[in-house]
Each structure stands twice: as C-alpha cells, then as structure tokens.
Amino acid sequence: MSFRIRVLGLLMVVALAATAATAWLTLRQANRQVQSTAAAGRQEVSRITGELHAYGFAHGTWEGLSPTVAGLARDTGQRIRVATETGSLLADSDALAGRTPRALSGQPAVLVDARPVLSVPEGKVPRMSLKQTALAISDYRAALAYAACLRRAGAEVTARPGATGVPRISTDRRPSQCREPSGTADPRTQQDLDALRPCESEQPIAACLQRVFNERVGATAPPRLEIRLGFRNESPPTLATAPTVAVAVGVALAVILGALLLSRAVLHPVRAMTLAAKELGEGDLARRVPVSGRDEIAQLGGAFNRMADSLQAGEERQRRLTGDIAHELRTPLANLRGYLEALRDGVVEPTPELLASLHEEALLQQRVVDDLQDLALAEAGALTYHPVAVDLRDLLEAGRTAHRAQAEAAGVALELQAPGPVIVTADPDRLRQVVGNLVGNALRATAAGGTVTLALLPQDLAQGLAQGEPAVAEMEIRDTGRGISAEDLPHLFDRFWRADASRGRATGGSGLGLSIARQIVTDHRGTIEVRSAVGVGTTFRVSLPTVPDGVGGSGASRAAGASGAG
C-alpha cells in the first residue's frame, strides 16, 4: 500500500471520528437546550393560565384584565391574546405595548375556565342533596357580587375556596357600600342529608352535582377564555440538524483536501530523491535534487545532495589517483624497460654505473609502491601502530642526525632548537617517518646558504591542565627556502601533488609523503598545519597531545590508552 493511501486513510479515520464525536456532542447539547427551552415554555404557559385563572376566580369578571396581561407579556416575553369563547377580545399584549398586533401563530388556543370546581368530600357524596347545591349556588352569586363590589372600590381581593368550593372573599379594606354576605355557615343539616336517596356510585353523583352547579352559575360566572400565545414565523424550539451535518461534511472534505495536499508535498520530493538515488546508483554522479524551504524534507534533500557531492568527489579523487599513479610509474618503467631491452640486445654495455642507476630507479619505484600501500592502510585505519612514551627532543635530534649528510651536501645549515624534553605517547617509527618527510622536503626547497630548523616549542602544561584543556606538544620544521604560493597551499597534502608543475624528481619525491604524514598525525589525535610566504620560507607545525611527568599514570598505561588512535 502506498504512503499516500495510508496517510489518506489515517486522516480519514481521524476526521470521521472527530466529526462523529463533534456531531454527537453538538446534538446532545442542542437536545438538552431544546428540552430546557420546551420546559421553560411550558412553565410560562402554566404561569400565564394560572394567573389568569386566579384573576377570574378572585374577581368573578374579566374587567380590568389588561394590566395583568401586559405584566405577563413583559415578564415572559410572550405575545398574549385573550378572548372569550364567543370571540370577544379582552386584551392583546401587542396593542397594550403600543405596537401593531402581529399575526397569530398556528398553535391551538389554551382554554381558561375561572368557574370553581365543586368540591364534594370523599365518602359523603350520597348524603349531598340538591338543596345544598342550591345553597352553594346562592353563596357563589353573593360572593361574586361582593368581589365585584370590592374590585370597583379599588380594594385588594383575596379568595379561598370554602367547604363546597365556593370562594370565600376577604380584603383588608372594606368599603362602606359593600356588605358581607349572610349565610356563610354550612347549610348541610342531617335532615337534608337524609332526604337524598342513595345513589349506586359516588362518581356519577359528583358529576351530576358539578353539572347542576355549572348550569346554575353559568349566567353569573365569567365566560371561559381562549388564550393564544406567540406569533406567526416565530422560531420554534426545535433543533435544526442540517447545519450540523453541513459542518461535518465540510470538516471531512477539508481533511481530505489537507491529506491530499500533505501527501503531495511529502511524496513529490521523496519521489524526486528516489529517482535521483536510482540514477546515482547507475553511475550518474552529477544527479541532484531541488531543495527549497527549511523543513525536514528540505534537510533530507540537502543531506542527499551532500552525499552525492561526496560520492562524486571521491570518484574524481579515485580517477585522479589512478591517473597520477599511471603518470608516476609510466615514464620510469618505460626507461627501465628500454635499458633492459638495450642490454638484452647488446646495444648498451652493462657498465657498473648503468646497473647502479637502474637499481636506484627500481628502488624509487618500490618506494612509490610502498608509500601507496602505507597511505591506503592509513586511510582505511589498518595501519599498525605501537605506541610508547617518546621524547620529542630525541626524535628531532635523530631526524637532524639522519639528514645531516644531505644538508651538508646541499650547503644548508640544519639546526635544532629543543630547550627540554617533552614526552608524548606515540609510535616512534611513524613519527620519525613524519619528521623525515618534512625535513627532506625542506632541504630540497632550500637553496645553498639557507637554514632548516627543527624546533620544539615550549608549553605551559600546568596552565593548560588547570583550565581543563588537554596538554599539547608542538614541534616545527622551518626553512628559508623559496616558499609556496597561497593558491598552492590548499593542495599541499593532496596525493601526487607537487609545487613544481614539471613534477621533476629533482624537486620532489613520490608526491605521497605529505599525505601519509597528515594521516599519521591524525591517527595520533594531532594536527599538522602549514604557513608559507614566497621568497621567505615555509613552516610546518605538528601538534600532538601529551601528558606531563606525574600526570596520567605510567608510560605503559599512556601507551595503552593511545592504542585506539591507530
């Protein structure tokens, strides 16, 4: 399965899960809000009908209802229209608020009946009689007249149901024009109760009494109300799922688009690097990938290009090395072959001088081959080292002694500047090889009357250790020869490179000595540097890590610790 399909599938699963969870939470919360809104609406309807019922129950008339309707509309935010069953308008909250009445909603009207419900004590229905019912009707008529009188007088009316359900009217302020109704005592006597013939069931008798009561009080009680709430086009308390679904689909599409763009942004450079790597493996070392930006993909592309540069540089070095080796060996071997064929054919006499010259040329070619082998082993990390404690002053003295005859023959003064012993842990034979190569090059580059100096630089070892820095021993090979130009210095340690463009034997050796010297010094965890000025001379500085006397243990342990350097 391709990377793009896997990324797309993963993002789709995440998107669907996130969308489903979001939609579920949204619907759940919205349902709760709808249920809460519906419950609040039911409470408002119950409050409106309750207060209107209480008004009719207490006043016995719907006169003066407008302030109550206006207050309810203001408190609940509902549009309220109150009318009788016959269609007579009593109050409209829009008209009371000074606005044009809005069209009514399609919700059914709510009925409010202010007539009291006849209360018949449980278990005593068979003992009730129409006489008591008639007395209740009389009491109700008197109570309503009293309530209407009090209301017109501006008194605060309080009503509570009596034993038969007829309201008992009271107020804290009684106007003089109103009088208390008489006959408030319970009219039900034992004789009246006994006059009523028992019925078969209490429920039909209670319904009969309620019907008679309603018929008798119908002309006196306030008419039933039809209450219409709300207005047309009012937002119902319902949940619209379409926006939620639309948002979920939009999120899913956005995730899919993002996945496609992400996979394209990732796979395009990866595909380019795959193609470049394939061509690189087939031999096209000049193949590179375009790099833009600073993200991880750009860093990967940059690393790929650097790897390709390194491979190309290594291939070029290998080709150049092959060409240099062929150049170094072709001419001497051709000379040897020519002389040997001439000797075989009798054209040239085998004189001792000729044989000595041929032997010297063979030894030179053997030296080139040995140097190539040493360099290959050193660069592969397979060159053998035997580290021991070495005094650099003795090492420089041995190099001076070995090249004294060559210096005297060239008329060059060979001096030693070593104020005291400096001990390092190294392979003495390999270090002598380094010093010998540097001194031999210096003698060849210095004209008669010049000077080559082998110097051991003084070091403040105690101060270096106190600062936490490793102690370093430094030795220099200085000459007063012709010097090296600045443009040639970067190539000084290249294999088979010589400052003399003619690559003559008189001015240079095999061309591998400096490359071998640098690798040996590097294997000893040291550095080799060069500075030169044309007409003034050249200085090579070799820096090696050292351990002063009394620090770092015995010489044997130091040698063992340095064995990993090779």
Number of C-alpha atoms within 10 A of each C-alpha: 5 6 11 16 13 12 15 19 14 13 18 17 13 14 19 17 13 15 20 14 12 15 17 13 12 14 16 12 12 16 15 12 15 16 15 13 15 15 12 13 15 12 13 18 16 12 14 22 18 13 14 23 20 17 20 23 25 25 30 25 20 21 14 14 16 16 12 16 23 20 12 20 22 13 10 16 12 20 21 21 24 25 20 17 14 10 10 11 13 17 21 21 25 17 13 15 12 8 9 9 15 13 10 16 15 12 11 10 15 13 17 21 18 23 22 20 15 22 15 18 11 10 8 10 20 19 20 23 19 16 15 19 20 15 17 24 21 15 20 23 20 17 24 23 18 21 28 19 18 23 18 12 15 12 17 15 19 16 18 13 16 15 14 20 16 24 23 21 21 19 13 9 12 17 14 7 8 14 11 12 14 9 11 12 6 12 13 15 11 9 9 15 19 13 13 15 11 15 12 9 10 17 13 12 18 19 13 13 22 18 13 17 21 18 12 16 17 12 10 17 22 20 20 18 27 22 22 21 21 19 18 11 10 9 8 10 14 13 14 10 12 9 10 17 14 11 14 19 14 13 16 21 14 13 18 17 13 14 20 17 12 14 17 13 12 15 15 11 19 16 11 15 21 13 15 21 19 13 15 18 10 9 11 14 18 13 17 22 19 11 15 12 8 10 9 10 17 16 14 16 21 18 12 18 20 13 13 21 16 13 15 18 13 12 13 12 14 12 12 14 15 12 12 16 17 11 13 17 14 11 11 16 14 11 13 16 12 12 19 17 13 14 14 12 10 10 11 13 13 15 10 9 9 13 14 12 13 17 13 12 16 15 12 16 17 12 14 20 15 12 18 18 12 20 23 14 15 21 14 9 13 12 16 13 19 15 25 20 20 20 16 25 21 15 15 26 15 15 23 21 11 13 15 16 12 15 23 12 9 16 16 22 17 21 15 16 15 18 11 13 13 23 20 25 26 29 21 19 13 19 20 17 16 21 23 20 18 21 26 18 18 27 24 18 22 23 16 15 11 18 20 26 20 24 20 23 16 14 13 10 16 10 11 13 14 9 8 8 10 13 17 19 23 20 22 22 22 23 28 24 24 18 20 21 14 12 8 11 13 10 13 17 18 16 21 23 20 20 17 12 8 9 17 11 10 8 14 19 19 22 22 20 27 21 19 26 25 20 24 27 21 17 21 25 16 19 17 19 11 16 15 20 15 13 12 12 21 22 20 18 17 22 19 19 18 23 21 16 11 7 10 12 11 11 18 12 14 20 19 13 13 21 19 12 16 21
